[in-house]
């Protein structure tokens, strides 16, 4: 022996080091994802508490908190939506992935798209690490139906207000309802689901949304087929269908900057790179404080939605 190591020995050390680095990196990602999931659990519970207390305070307070909750859901969707494109993962870092997981986990109980985003994270991490992400012990917080219904009601209430800005005769409204009811029955020919949706108190909001979509060239049948089966269990099935249809209509992606295109125009909702402007503690504290104090005025949604940050 000349004291020189063989080629095999020279290569063994770097390989072992790389394996150790890979293992540590995988552990770090897993730990951050788990922490993000825990944050989401806290935020879900805080929002449910906020909604319950607002409901006991006054109708106006409850309406404002529902609107804030809906805005929070939309802004968090702006965080997870870019991650649904495989190209996003080429430059995504650990913190980016954790933000997406937190945002999606905050709403996956009430938004099917959020559940899909969570699955995308699981699939992509499996490709990156070669390992399946360990299952997290996430329980479903009590009262998630309150969170779900609050978002649905916020959508229907906003839509009703929008429809009232365009005065129509009773005959015209009745005609709209009949035409859209026919579309609903075509999309869901089984009958029971269609009858339940059409008979819901929020039917007017859904009919208006479908009519507006049809006038702008959208396929109403396709939009309705995009409504998940949860509609059969929703507290207000027409409101839930209205929300899902609007989610299909309203969201657009513009050169990496996610924008929410509402019926009243296009406004920036949130950018993935700045999706977590608040610290976790301040975000949770803000929601909890609003619940306890029952403030009559709610801050604009764009400042509180990313509060740290669904399927059916």
Secondary structure by P-SEA (a helix, b strand, c coil): ccccccaaaaaaaaaaaaaaaaaaaaaaaaaaaaaaaaaaaaaaaaaaaaaaaaaaccaaaaaaaaaaaaaaaaaaaaaacccccccccccccaaaaaaaaaaaaacccccaaaaaaaaaaaaaaaaaccccccccccccccaaaaaaaaaaaaaaaaaaaaaaaccccaaaaaaaaaaaaaaaaaaccccaaaaaaaaccaaaaaaaaaaaaaaacccaaaaaaaccccccccccaaaaaaaaaaaaccccccccbbbbbcccbbbbcccccccccccaaaaaaaaaaaaaaccccccccccccccccccc
